[in-house]
Amino acid sequence: MSDNLPAIPGMNNTVASTGGTGGGLGFLALAGRTAKLAASALFLKEGMHRLRSHMEANSTAALRLAEMCGQAEVEPRFTSMIEDVSTALTGVAEASGDMVNAADSVDTDARGFNGAHEQEYRPGYEASNGSGVQQAKPGFYRRTGRRN
């Protein structure tokens, strides 16, 4: 399955690069996954903005149609149905606005996490990669009860 997201450092197609063997627990893998999460949230946000605009336009058109039906003395139950459709479309537009807010929060939180992760772990990652000594798999010390 392919997505339309841009290439993200630390990601190799759908399998995350770990800088070693760690089943996706490495520094680059986590950074890549959270960057992809932030990018996905932005794409969702853009799509929800388009949906909201489309639903608002359709709701307005349905109200206009209901008004014209009223002037044409169309049976009131049909006019009422059209007004109900307009109300439902407005509800979808409002819900898509809620999704925009949620996606914005996910984007902000993912970027904040990535920044904190980078600041905390980049120096150790660089030091271990520069040492020339093979490092234990990510999570090894947690499983053995030892700490780095």
C-alpha positions in Angstrom: 0.0 0.0 0.0 1.4 3.4 -1.0 0.9 6.7 0.6 1.4 10.2 -0.8 3.5 11.4 2.0 7.0 12.8 1.4 10.1 10.8 2.1 11.0 11.0 5.7 14.6 10.5 7.1 14.8 7.3 9.1 12.1 5.6 7.1 12.7 2.9 4.5 9.4 2.5 2.7 7.2 1.2 5.4 10.0 -0.4 7.5 11.7 1.9 9.8 15.5 2.2 9.8 16.9 1.6 13.3 20.6 2.2 12.7 21.0 -1.5 13.6 18.8 -4.3 14.4 16.1 -3.5 16.9 12.8 -4.1 15.4 12.0 -0.4 14.9 13.0 0.8 18.4 16.0 2.8 17.3 16.6 6.5 17.4 16.0 7.1 13.6 13.1 4.7 13.5 11.2 6.5 16.2 12.1 9.9 14.8 10.9 8.8 11.4 7.6 7.4 12.6 6.7 10.5 14.6 7.7 12.7 11.6 5.4 10.6 9.4 2.7 11.0 12.0 3.1 14.8 11.9 3.0 14.8 8.1 -0.1 12.5 8.1 -1.8 14.9 10.4 -1.0 17.8 8.1 -2.5 15.9 5.1 -5.6 15.1 7.1 -5.9 18.7 8.1 -5.7 19.9 4.5 -8.3 17.3 3.5 -10.7 18.3 6.3 -10.4 22.0 5.2 -11.4 21.0 1.7 -14.3 18.8 3.0 -15.5 21.6 5.2 -15.6 24.1 2.4 -17.4 21.6 0.1 -20.0 20.8 2.7 -20.6 24.4 3.5 -21.1 25.2 -0.2 -23.5 22.2 -0.5 -25.4 23.3 2.6 -25.9 26.8 1.2 -27.0 25.3 -2.1 -29.6 23.1 -0.4 -30.9 26.1 1.6 -31.3 28.0 -1.7 -33.1 25.1 -3.3 -35.4 24.8 -0.3 -36.2 28.5 -0.6 -37.0 28.1 -4.3 -39.2 25.1 -3.6 -41.1 27.2 -1.0 -41.6 29.9 -3.6 -42.7 27.3 -6.1 -45.1 25.9 -3.6 -43.6 22.4 -3.7 -45.2 20.1 -1.2 -43.8 21.2 2.2 -42.6 17.7 3.2 -40.1 17.8 0.3 -39.0 21.3 1.1 -38.5 20.1 4.7 -36.4 17.1 3.6 -34.1 19.5 1.6 -33.8 21.7 4.7 -32.8 18.6 6.7 -30.2 17.8 4.2 -28.8 21.3 4.5 -28.7 20.9 8.3 -26.9 17.5 8.0 -24.3 19.0 5.6 -23.7 21.8 8.1 -23.1 19.2 10.7 -20.5 17.4 8.5 -18.8 20.8 8.0 -18.7 21.4 11.7 -17.4 17.9 12.4 -14.7 18.3 9.8 -13.7 21.5 11.7 -13.3 19.4 14.8 -11.1 16.9 12.9 -9.0 19.8 11.8 -8.5 20.8 15.4 -7.6 17.2 16.4 -5.2 16.8 13.5 -3.6 20.1 14.4 -3.1 18.8 18.0 -1.6 15.6 16.7 0.8 17.5 14.4 1.8 19.9 17.3 2.3 17.0 19.8 4.3 14.9 17.3 6.6 17.8 16.4 7.0 18.6 20.1 7.8 14.9 20.9 10.3 14.8 18.0 12.0 17.9 19.2 12.3 16.6 22.8 13.4 13.2 21.5 16.1 14.8 19.3 17.4 17.0 22.1 17.5 14.1 24.6 18.8 11.2 22.5 20.7 12.7 19.5 24.0 13.2 21.4 24.0 9.6 22.6 23.1 8.4 19.2 25.9 10.3 17.6 28.4 9.2 20.3 27.5 5.5 19.9 27.7 5.7 16.1 31.0 7.5 16.2 32.5 5.1 18.7 33.0 2.2 16.3 31.8 -0.2 19.0 28.7 -2.3 18.1 25.9 -1.3 20.4 23.3 -3.5 22.0 19.9 -3.7 20.3 17.4 -1.1 21.4 15.6 -2.3 24.4 18.3 -4.8 25.4 19.1 -3.1 28.7 15.4 -2.8 29.6 14.9 -6.6 29.1 18.0 -7.5 31.2 17.2 -5.1 34.0 20.4 -3.1 33.3 20.5 0.6 32.4 22.8 2.4 29.9 
